[in-house]
Amino acid sequence: QVQLVESGGGLVQPGGSLRLSCAVSGGAFSTYTMGWYRQAPGKQRELVARIFSTGSMYHADSVKGRFTISRDNARNTVYLQMNSLKPEDTAVYYCNVFTTIGLSMRDYWGQGTQVTVSS
């Protein structure tokens, strides 16, 4: 039922900024834990940031101070503001929904958006 569509990726120079968006449809967005993950070539997918239904958030050490996750419940959208981008940030970025139904956990994923940081 839940569908996620990422946008905002592209090519940016080191030190530049990019804002990713993830539009969510088909569920109770305000109750979801939302996340941004990324996968670089030859590496495992890693968690970048999470924001919970309470508004509290988590950022990985590698992006802390540079990236900020936020959500707009009125628009069913989660954002990732990326500043001071580095070449090591190059990856496909995926939006994620985590929720529970009874005792079951459910994950939903977007198709990803490419971020390339290069001079």
N, C-alpha and C positions, 0 to 999 in steps of 0.2 A: 504493500500500500504506500509506503514512504518512498518518495523520489527526491533525489538531490541533484542539483545542477551547479557545478562550479564555473566561475568565470573570473577574468581579471589577470590571468597569467600572460606572460610575454617575455620579451628580451629587454634586459635593463643592464646598465653599466654598474660596476662595483660602486657602492656608496649611494646608489639610487634607491627609490622607493616603489612599492607596488602594493595594491590593495586587492585582495582576493575576496570574492563573494560566493556564498553558497545559498541558493534558494531552495527551500524545502516545501514540499507539498504532500498532502495525503495523511496528515497526522496531527497530533496535539503538540505542536512545536514547543510551546512554552514549558512543557514538562520534560523535554528531552535534554540529556547531556550531549553537547555538540563537541566535535573535535576536528582538528586539522592534523593530518599526517602527511609525511612526504617519503618518497623513495627515490634515491639517487642511483645512477648506474652502478651496478655491482654491489649494492648495499641493501640491507633489509629495510623494510618500511619502519619508520620511526614516528613516534608521537611528537608533534610540535607544540600543540596547545590544546587545552580543553576548557570549556566553560559549562558550568552546571546550571540547572534550572534556578538555583538560588542567585545566580550571578557571580558566584565565586569562580575563580579561574586558576589555571595552572599553565605555566610555560616551561618548556625544556630549558636547561641551563645554556644550551648552545644558542638560544635565541632570546633569552631573557634580557630585557632592556632594549631590544631592537624590534621585536614583534609584539603585537598586541591583538588578542582575540576579543571579539565583542559580539553581541547579538541584539537584534531588533525584533522583539516578539510580535510587534504589530505587522511586520513585513515577512515574518517567517524566514528570516535571513541571518546567517552568521558571517562574520567578516574576519579577515586576518590582515591587519595593517603591518606591512613589512618595510622597515626602514634600515638604512645602513647595510644594504645587501652585500653579501660576499659571494665569491665564486662557489664556495662550499655550500651555499644555499640552493644551488642548482638542483632541481629535482622535479618530479611530478608531484603535485600537491593534491591530496584527496580530502574531501569533506566526509565526516562520519556522524551518524546518529547512533547513540546507544540508549536503549530503553529496556524495561523489564515488563513482561506480561506474566503475572503470577510468579512462578518459580523459574521461568525461562528468561534468558537474556537474548536480546535481539540487536544485531548490528546492521546498519544500512550504509551503503557507500555510493559516492558519486563516481563519475568516470574519470575524474582527474583533470587538472590543468597544468600545463608545462610552465615552469619558471626557469629561465636561463639568465644567469648573471655572468656577463663576460664583457671584457673590453676589446 
